[in-house]
């Protein structure tokens, strides 16, 4: 009976091994589709593929251009994350299959064939904020296609195993033909093929190494788009911030090095053709390590994903959704904030000195949730569009959490185009579109906002040019066609969203200035210094909100006068009342406004609470004060201080 049980166990083990990759693939697809959908959409948004002859010919002017075009073509399908992620996962399975065949990996060790796929997953999903400084629009699909191309010559030289002359000729022809199309991946393929035949046919193997070195030198003389130092790395992702280069490119170096040395390692796996008793264990350990590595390097940050979701809502002019996303993100952390406060209180109760108290407070600071400035600016914009900002802006979480990032990515790369466009600062919107083209190349997002700028400023010829470009895309064609009616009849701009809500902000001299790459500071200066007799109620509402954000009493008093004059509200927004009653009390110069009884009562409660709860430090007292007064301007004024914009 024992052999029967053994056979059953062996059969079960084989079934588990067979279906594990498919199970993990389904999990990966679900995670990409439902958890990373906004990340995938942003990847697509920052790429570009046009069905246009000039675009295609320009793409071929650099080694690796054909591969880049192919990657950009597939990237556009991330517009629908479930489709794009499905295509990518199928390509990952293709990399595993080709790896298995090319390097003669026995079926009993098939989990090893998924190592390249795992590296490709890590390279894409560890990107995080690095997404905004990529200069390579095909970075999501291109390396996967490149690896498939690099493994192909290994299979071909194995077919020509008994013909050294054909192998040598093939490797020369392959490198000459494929280097202009795929760059570094053709070199990696040539070296991998040479390593494969190193033990049996040394002459072709040596030729492969020589060819891999010489061909890039030869082609360098025919191109003007890259430096000689990059001749052997062209095709790898390029970034606009060198601090990110190692982080982003290291997985690809590992991947290509693995392709080159894998033929040497595969011999160890085939030394003995007998079934190994520990094969299942090796498979399970390999699969576990790969899963752990993928999960370990997967970039997970709530604020980053909230920014992406809010950014898409802003692009779609869905203001209520923008606010709802912010609310959901902040409310989801209320439980963790409470636990952090309880844990900190326990530690503080054991502190024996002021220095120890400060150390404990600093240690716990990061455990309390705080939104980024980008999130707050998106939220305030949405509230202004809904005409709820002066009532609601200071009832929600505020702050300026630093990015969970190697270096702080300037907000201008994330949100400048959107913010400047929606606030009617159109020349600055166009300026950062141009800056982004110079830094990172053309993208759907840049083309779209250049078209939007030209439409709202009634630059009809310019708008037509950009809309024609977008008409040659797969998924932005309908949007471009719908906008063309606006340049045929400019009168529609004042009745069509989003333009009808932007035009009221354009009541000033639209000139160019330097924002020092800090859009929040520039918007504050813009709204507090640009005042004309033509100011609209919308402009004055925004100006008052920005004045309240400065926490400067003089600016608030000045903007309040303009706001009352142009808006003449029947009832003052709660945030304005709270700021006015607080500032009047601080200066001992009451601002004569009709205050609601609830506002008077809340301010009196706040003063009593302050008298009975001393503030040793803002960090230590912020949370208990937030529980009592977190939805008031008083809390914002005293506890949201020294914000760093970027």
N, C-alpha and C positions, 0 to 999 in steps of 0.2 A: 504493500500500500504506500510505502514511503516515496517511491519514484513517482507515483501518480500525484501525490501532494506536491512534490517538487516541481513537476511539470505544470501543475495548475498555478503555483506561485510564479514560475518563470513566465507563463503566459500572461498572468495579470501584470507583472512588471513590464513586459513588452508593450501591453496595451496602454499602461500609464505613460510610458516613454513616448509612445506614438502620438497620443492625444494631448500631451502637455503643451507642445508648441502652439497648437491650435487654440487651446484654452487661454494661454497667455496672450495670444494675438487678439482674441476677442476682448480680453480685459484691457489691452492697450488701445484697441479701437474705441471701446466705450469711454476710457479715460480721456482720450484725445477729443472725442466728439462732444462729450458732455462736461468735462472739467477744463479742457484746454481750448474750447471752441473760440474764445475771444483772442487767445494767443495765435491760433492758426489763422484767424481772420486778419489779424494785424500783420502776420508774416506775409500773407497774400497782398494786403493793402500797401505794403512797402516794397513790393516787387512790380515788375511790368513785363507784359508780353503783348506786342501788337502784331496783328495780321497785316503787315506792311513790308514791302520790299526794302525800303530804306532802313527800317529798323533791323531787319534780318541781316542785311549786308553790313551794317555797322557792327552788329554783334559778332561777325566773323573776322573782324579786323584785329583780333587779339587771340593768341594761342589759347585754346580751351573755350573759344567763343561758341562753337557748336554745342558743346556740352552745356554751357551756360544757358543757351537758348532753349535746349531741351528741358533743363531744370526749371527755367522760368515758365515754359509752357505748362508743365505739370503743376507748378506752384499756384497758378490761377485757379485750379480746382479746389484749393483750400477756401475759396469763397463760400463753398458749401463744405464745412469741416468734415462731415461724415463721408463725403465722396473723396476729398483730398487725402484724409487719413487712411481710407481703405486702399487707395492706390499706393500710398507709401508702404503700408504693411505688406501688400502683395510684392512690392519690390524688395522688401526686407527678406521675405521668404525666398525670393529668387537669389539673393546674395548667399543665403544659407545653402541652397541647393547647389549653386555653382561652386561654393567653397568645398562642399562635400565631394563633388566630382573632381574638381581641379587638383585637390591636394590629397586625394585617395584616403579620406578619413573613413574608417570602418563604420558600419551602421551602429555597432555597439558603443561607439564614441560620438554619435551624431550630434550630441549637444554642443560639442566643440565647434561645429560648423556655424553656430549662432553667435559666436564671439564677434565677428565683424558687424552683424546686425545690432548687437547690444551696444557696440561702440558708436554706431550711427545714431541710435536712439539717444544715447547720452549726449552726443555732440549737439543735437537739436534741442533737447529738452532741458539742458543745463544752461541755455543761453540767457534767459532772464532779460535784464535791462540791456544786455549787449545787443539785443535785437535792433535797438535804435541807432547803433553806430556801424551797422554792416554796410559795406560797399558792394556786396555780392548779392544780387537779387535772387540767385538760384540756390542760395546756401542750404535750403531745406531739402531739395531733391537732388541737386547737382552732385554732391559727394556720393550719394547712393548709386546714381547712374555711373559715376566715375569708377567706383569700386567694381561694379559689374563689368565695365570695360577693361579694367586692369586685370581681371581674372581670365578674361577670354583668351588671350594669347597663350596662357598656360595650357588650356585645353587643346589648342591648335598644335603647339609644338609636341605635345604628347602623341598626337596622331601621326606626326612626322618623325617619330623616335628613331627610325633606322636610316634616316636620310639627313646627314649632317649639313650637306650643302643646301638643301631646301630649308632646313631650320635656320641657318645663318641668313639666307636670302629673305626668308619670311620676317625675321626680326628686324632687319634693316628696312624692308619695305613697310612693315607695320609702324615702326617709329616715325619714319618719314611722312607717312600718310596721316597718322593719328595724332601726332604731336600738335599740329595746328588746330585740330578739332577738340582735343581733350587735355592738352598741357601735361601737368605732372602725372596724371593717371595713365597716360601712354608710357611715360618713363617707368613708372612703377610696374606696369604690365610687362614691359621688356625685361626689367630686372628679375621679376618673378618668374618669367619663362626661362631666363638664363639660369636661375637657381635650380629650377626643376630639372634641367638636363645637365647640371654641373658634373655629376658623377659619371654619367654615361658618355656625353659628348662635350668635352671641355672646350673645344675650339669655338663652336657656336655660343657657348656660355660666356667665353671671354669677349667674343664679338658683341654680345648683348650689352655688356658693361661699357664697352667702348662707344657703342652706338648711343646708349643712354646719356653719355657725357658729351659726345660730339654734336649730335643733332640739334640740341637747344642752342649751341654756339652758332651753328650754321644759320638757323632760322632767325636768330637775333638780328642778323644783318638785313632781314626782309621786313622787320616790324619796327615801328617807332613808338609803340604804346607801352613798352615796359623796359625796365632796367636790366642790365646783364646779370646783376646779382639775383634777380628774381626768375631767371630763365628756367631754373630747375624746380621752382615752387609755384609757377604760374598755374592758376586753376584752383588754388586753395582760397578759402574765404579771406577777404581783405576788410579791415576795419579802419575807421577814421581816428581811433584812439589807440596808440601803440600799447597802452597799459593792458588792453584786452587781447592783444595778439596771441600771447602764449596760451591763455585760457581757452580761446576759441579754436586755435589751430592744433593744439596738442593731441586731441583725439584723432585728428586726421593723420598726423605723423605716425601715431601708433598703428592706425589702421593700415596705412601703406607699408610701414615697416613689417607688419605682420604678414601682409601679402607676399613680401619678398622672401622672408625667412621661413614661411610656412612649409614650403617643399622640403626643407631640411628637417623640420620637426616631424613631418608626416611619416618619415621613415621609422621613427621610434614607435609610432602607433601600429605599424605593420610588421614589426619584427617577428611576431608570432601570430599565426592566423587562428590559433585555437581560441575558443571563447574564454575570456578572462572571468574568473569567479567574482571579481570586484567591478565588473563593467557597469552594473546598475548603480552601484555606489558612486563610481566616478561620474556617471551621467547625472545623478541626483545632485552631487556636490557642485558640479559645473553649472547646472541650471540654477541652483540656489545662489551661487556666487554672482552669476550674471544678473539675476533678479535684484539682489541686494545692491549691486553696483548701480543699476539703472535707477532704483528708488533712491539711493543715496545721492546721486548727482542730479536727480530731477529737481528743477528749480521750483520751490513752493514758497510763495509769499502772498498772503491775502491782499495786501495793498497793491502789489503789482497787478494781480488779476482783477482787482476792483477798478484800477485805473484803466485797464484794457476794456472792461465792460462799459465803463462810463464814457470812454472815448468813442466807442462805437455808437452809443446812444446819442452823443453830441453830434456825431457825423450824420445821424439819421434825424436830427432835430426833435428827438423824443425827450422832451424836457422832464416830464413826469417820471419816465423810466430812469433818467439820470439821477433824479433825487431818490427814487426808490432803491436803486442799487446802492447808493451811499448809505441810506438808512439801514438796509439789510446788513451791509458790511459792519457797521458800527454796533448795531444791536446784537449781532452774533457773538460779540466779544464781551458782553456784559457779565456773563458767568465767569469767564477767565479773569476779568478785572477784579471781581469780588474775591475770588480765590487768592489772587496775588496780594490783595489788601490784607486778607486774613493772615497769610503767611508772613507778610512784612510786619504786621502788628505783633505777631508772636516773637519775631526776631528783635524788634525794637524794644520790646519789654525786657529783653535780656541784655540790652546794650548798657555799657558801663561808662561811656564817655561820649562827648559830642562828636569826636572824630569817628567813632564806631557807628554812631547814628547816621552820619553823612555817608559812610561807606555802604551801609545797609540800604539806605535810600537810593544811592546810585546803582547798586546792584539790581534793585527791583524796578528801576525806571522803565527798562525795555519790556517788562512783563505787562505793563499797562498799555492798552491799545491806544494808538494815535494815528490819525489819517495823514497822508502826505499832502503837501501843498497843492499838488496837481489835483488830487481828489477834491480838496476844498474849493479850488478855483472852478472846477467843473460844476460842483454843486451850486456855488453862488451864481454862476452864469445861468444855470437852469432855473433857479429860483427867481432871478430877475426877469427871465423870459416869461415865467408864470405870474409875475407881479406879486410874489410872495416873499421876496428876499428880506425886506425890512421887518417883516413879521416873524420869519422862520429861520433866517441865517444863523442867529445866535442861540437857537434852541437845539442845535445839533453839535455833535463832536467837532472839535477844532484842534489845530496843532500843525506840526510840520515834521513828522517822522522822516528821518533820512532813508533813502533808498537802501534796500538790502542788496548792495551792489559793490563790485570791486572799486569802481570810482563813481561819483555822482554824475549821472547822465544829465546834461543841461535840459531844463524843461522846454527850451525852444525846439528840441528835436521831438519831444513828445506832443506838446500842446500849443505851441505858438501860433501855428496857422489857424487852428480852430478858434482860439481865444480872440486873436486879433480880428479875424473875419467876423465873428459874431458880435464883437463890440464896436464894429464899424471903423477900426483902425486899419484900413484896407492896404495902405502902402506898406505897412509893417508886415501884414500877411503876405503880400507879394514878395517882399524882400526875403522873408525866411523860406519861401518856396524856392527862390533862386539860390539862396545859401545851401539849402538841402540838396539841390541838384548838383552843386559844385562838390559838396562833401560826400554825398551818398548815391548820386545818380538819380535818374528819373524813376518815378513810381506812380501807381494809380492815384495815391493820395495827393501827391504834389500836383499832378495834372488836374485833378478835380478841383483843388483849391485855387489854382491859377485860373481855371475857367470860372469858378464862382466869383473870384475877385473881379475879373473882366466883365462879368454880367452885372454885378451890383454897381460898378463904376461906369457902366454903359460903354465900355470899350468893345464895340461889337465885332470888329475885325479880329481882335485878339481872342475874344471869347470863341469865335467861330473856329480859329486855328486849334485851340485846345480841345474843343468839343469834337472836331474832326478826328483828332488823335484818339480820343476815348471811344469814338464810334468804331474804331478798328480793334476794339477789345471784345472779349467773349461775354463778360458779365456786366460791363458798364455801358454797353451800347444803348440800351433802352433809356438809361438815365441821361446820356448825352443827347439823344434824340428829343427827349422831353424838354430839355433846357433850350434847345434851338428856337423854340417858339418865343422865348423871352428876348432873344436878340433880333427877332423879326418884328416884335412889338414891345418896345421898352416900357410902355404904360402898364404892362402886366406885372412889372417888378414890384410896384407898390401894393399889389393885391395878392402876391404869391409868397408863400413861405419858402425859405426863411428870410427872404429879402425884405418883406414888409416890416419885420421886427428888427431889422438891422439899419434900415434907412434913418430911423429917428436918432440913432447914435451918431450919424454922420453930419452933425450940425456944427462943425468947426472947420478950421483951415486944415485940410488934409496934406500934411507935409511929411517929409522923411526926417527921421532922427535916429539916434543911436540908443538902443535899449540895453546895451552892455550884456546882451544875451540873458537878460532877466526879465521875462515878460510881466511877472506880477508887479515888480517895482515900476516898470514902464507904464502899466495900466493905471496904477495909483497916481503917478505923476501926471499922466494924460488927463484923467478925470478931475484932478484937483487943480489943474492949471489951465485947462481949455474951457473957458467960459465965454459965451457970446450971447448977444441979445436974442439969437435964434435958438437957444437951448430948449430942448424938448422935455416934456415930463419924464420920458424914459431916460434921457441922459442925466437929468438931475437925480433920479432915483439911484442910478448906478453910482453917481458921484457921491451921494450921501452914504451909500454902503461902503465905498472905498475909504471915505473919510472916517467912518466908524472903525474900519479895520486898522487905521493908523494909530488909533487910541490917542489922537491929538485933539484936545478940546477946542482949540481955536479953529482948526479945519472943520470940525463937526458943526460949530456954531455958524460958520460961513455957509457951509453947504446946506444946513437946515433952512436958512433964509431962502436960498434959491429953490429948494425943494417945496417949501410951503407956497412960494409964489407961483410956481408952474403947475404943481399938482393939486393944490387947494383941497386936501383930503377931507372927507367928512369925519373920518376918525383916524387918528394917528396910529401907525403901526406900533405894535407892542415894543419891538426892539428900539425904535426911535424914542419912545416914552422912557424906557429904562435908561438909555444913554443920557437923555436930557435931565432926568431927575438925579442921576448919579453925578453928572458933571456940574450941575447947578449946586449940589450939596458940597462937592469938593472945592469949588471956587467961592463958596458962600455968596453966590450970585445966581439965584434961582432963575431958571428959564421958564418964562410964563407960558405954559402949555396946558391944555385940558387933559389932566392925567386920569386914567381909569382908577377906580378904587382898588382893583386887584394889583395894579402896578405899585400904588402907594403902599399897600399892605406888604407886598413882597419885598420892597426896599427896606421897610421898617424891620421885617423879619431878618433880612440880610444883615442889617446893622447890629441887631441884637445877637445874631449868631456870631458875628465877628468879635463882639465884646466878650462872649463866653467861650470862644474857641480860638485861642491864640495861634498865630501862624509862625511856626519856627522856621519853616522853609517852604517855598512854593511846591517843591517836589513832594514833600511829606504831607502837606495839607491839601493838595489838589484833589485827591480822590474823595475824601469825606465832604469837602465843599461841593464837589461835583454832584454827589448824591443829593444834596439839598438844593443847590442853585445852578446846576449844570445847564439848565435851559434858560438862563438869563444873560443879559449883557454884562451884569456885574461880574459874573464868573469869568467871562471872556476878558474883561478889562484887567482883572487882578491876576489871573492864572495863565492866560495864554500870552506869554511874553517871550521876547528875544527869538522870534521866529527866524529861521534861516531859509530864505528862498534861493532858488538855484536856476 
